[in-house]
Amino acid sequence: MPRSAQHLLQDAGSVQSLQGPAHRHRKQLFLDLMTKESVERLGQAFDEEWVSAVHWWQVRGEVVLHDELRPLLTAAACRWAGVPANPATVERISRELGLMIEKAGAVGPVNWYARWRRRSTEKWAAERISTLRRSGPAAAGDTPAAAIAFHTDEHGNALPADIAAVELLNLLRPIVAVGRFMVFAAVALHQHPEWKEILRAGQDADLDCFAQEVRRYYPFFPFVGGTARETLEWKGHAFKAGQWVLFDLYGTNHDGRIWKDPESFNPARFRTWHPDPHTLVPQGAGDPAAGHRCPGEDITVDLIRRATRALAAETRMTVPAQDLSINLTRMPALPRSGFILSGRPGPH
């Protein structure tokens, strides 16, 4: 990917910048953190942060959901990772993580500013790593942050502190980025109210279907870049070793040869869907253990499910008139309004 995006999203020396055995070894660190129990712990932290936040949203009267989800998800992610932070730190870190996500597709001064702000977040993460290392593995506990702090590379060497800090951010930032999918889920519930009723009365299986359709239908990053590892020909197109190529994520998720009526939002399509790592590709394609596909898709789906369940059940907040159009030239994309919610006093 372009250096301007790489330095904001992954940075040099991170797992996504590696290839071959080094990549597979580092990637396994992240895969090992995505157990069912770990996903559940993060989900519980999110639920608790959501319940606390909704009360204050109602008191304040009107909020922009996207803006509110950043600190909420940051707090949940920090708790889960084992680096809990006070509210002021959460607010600062959430703004900086948000800039990494929102300005990754930008060039020029706004991108430079976001990269400058990233240094502050990396310093905070490096301090957390150093604290864990000073305490030792036993005292650090069984947390994702501790796993990174004491991880060794394929040669048995500890990660340099700055690289470990980058990898800690590579755990936290994608969780905050899930907020965009949550906003799209809110849009879908508003524009397809029949699904709100289905989900209120339905089974968890329908929540899974809804979350997957949100990931398929709505745009996030439209494509990812990669390089050909060897010279090859594919469907009449010749690629030279080392040639940079783009994989069209949004186009694949909307390909009529794969999906029936792809421009319609229809979660029911996933009731009979057989998982295929090469057709539903909002976070990359293929085997996450062997390639560069995101290892955290289970976390993404679970968090979308939890937010969707909460939004479908919410009766104290309303959706005022607003501009929910989506600019597909913006990377990553988002409804123009950020999704405004209006609160009204609940029963006493």
CORKA-V158014 format. One line per field, one symbol per residue. ss: DSSP state (~ for helix, > for strand, _ for the rest). psi: psi as a letter, one per 40 degrees, with the letter a starting at -180 (. if undefined). burial: + if it has 9 or more other ideal C-beta (glycine too) atoms within 8 Angstrom, else -. A space follows every 10 residues. Layout:
ss->???
psi->???
burial->???
This chain:
ss->__~~~~~~~_ ____~~~__~ ~~~~~~~~~~ ~~___~~~~~ ~~~~~~~~~~ ~~~~~~~~~~ _>>>~~~~~~ ~~~~~~~~~~ ~_____~~~~ ~~~~~~~~~~ ~~______~~ ~~~~~~~~~~ ~~~~~~~~~~ ~~~~~_~~~~ ___~~~~~~_ _>_____>__ ~~~~~~~~~~ ~~~~~~~~~~ ~~~~~~~~~~ ~_~~~~~~~~ ~__~~~~~~~ ~~~~~~~___ __>>>>>___ _>>>__>>>_ ___>>>>>~~ ~~~_______ ______~~~~ ~_________ __________ ______~~~~ ~~~~~~~~~~ ~~~___>>__ _____>____ ____>____> >>>_____
psi->iidddddddd iieideeiia dddddddddd ddefiddddd dddddddddd dddddddddd dhihdddddd dddddddddd effiiidddd dddddddddd ddedeiiadd dddddddddd dddddddddd dddddidddd agidddddde iiaeeeiihi ddddddddde dddddddddd dddddddddd egdddddddd eaiddddddd dddddddiib hdiiiiihei hihhfehhhi hehhihhgdd ddefheedhh gdehhgddde dehhhheedh fdfiiahddd aeihefdddd dddddddddd ddeheeiihi hiheihheeh hiiiideegh hhiihii.
burial->---+++++++ +--++-++-- -+++++++++ +-++---+++ +++-++++++ --++--++-- --++++-+++ ++++++++-+ +++-----++ ++++++++++ ++++-+---- +-+++-++-+ ++++++-+++ -++------+ --++++++++ +-+-----+- ++++++++++ ++++++++++ ++++++++++ -+--++-++- -----+++++ ++++++++-+ ++++++-+-- --------+- ----+-+-++ +++++---+- -+----+-++ ------+--+ +-++++-+-- --++++++++ ++++++++++ ++----+-+- ---+-+---- -+++++++++ +++-----
